[in-house]
Amino acid sequence: MQTKRGPQVDWFDFFLSAGCEIDDCTRYASAFERDKIDEVILPDITESTMRSLGLREGDIIRVSKAIQQKY
């Protein structure tokens, strides 16, 4: 039996549209996919979680703003 996951997100595009650099987008997208972050839990993600997933401090601010605008 498969566990139902939230809607699929193109993380690379999400990070790119948030203003992150291309090389970082690839790394961040891999980390979010690896840790099964999806659109359902994204509004609840914390700066601490983003930091542990490898996001740079400036990108944490960019991504936080993108999340606030989208959700």
C-alpha positions in Angstrom: 0.0 0.0 0.0 1.4 3.4 -1.0 1.4 6.3 1.3 -0.5 9.3 -0.2 1.8 12.2 -0.7 0.9 15.8 -1.3 0.9 17.5 -4.7 4.2 17.3 -6.6 6.2 20.5 -6.7 8.9 21.4 -9.2 11.4 22.4 -6.5 14.0 23.6 -8.9 11.5 26.1 -10.4 10.2 27.0 -7.0 13.7 28.0 -5.8 14.6 29.7 -9.0 11.4 31.8 -8.9 12.2 32.7 -5.3 15.5 34.2 -6.5 18.0 31.6 -5.6 21.0 30.9 -7.9 20.8 28.1 -10.4 23.5 25.9 -8.7 21.8 26.3 -5.4 18.4 25.5 -6.8 19.6 22.1 -7.9 21.1 21.3 -4.5 18.0 22.6 -2.6 15.6 20.7 -4.9 17.5 17.5 -4.2 17.4 18.1 -0.5 13.6 18.8 -0.5 12.9 15.7 -2.6 15.1 13.5 -0.4 13.4 14.7 2.8 9.9 14.4 1.2 9.0 18.0 1.6 5.8 18.7 -0.3 3.4 21.5 -0.9 1.1 20.4 1.9 3.7 20.9 4.6 5.6 23.8 3.0 3.7 26.5 4.9 4.8 24.9 8.1 8.5 24.7 7.3 10.8 26.7 9.6 14.0 28.6 9.1 15.7 25.9 11.2 14.4 23.2 8.9 15.6 25.1 5.8 19.0 25.6 7.4 19.3 21.9 8.2 18.4 21.2 4.5 21.4 23.3 3.5 19.8 26.6 2.4 22.0 29.6 2.7 20.9 32.4 5.1 20.0 34.8 2.3 18.1 32.1 0.4 16.1 31.3 3.6 14.8 34.8 3.6 14.0 34.6 -0.2 12.3 31.3 0.2 10.3 32.4 3.3 9.0 35.4 1.3 8.0 33.2 -1.6 6.2 30.8 0.7 4.3 33.8 2.4 3.3 35.1 -1.1 2.1 31.7 -2.4 0.5 30.4 0.8 
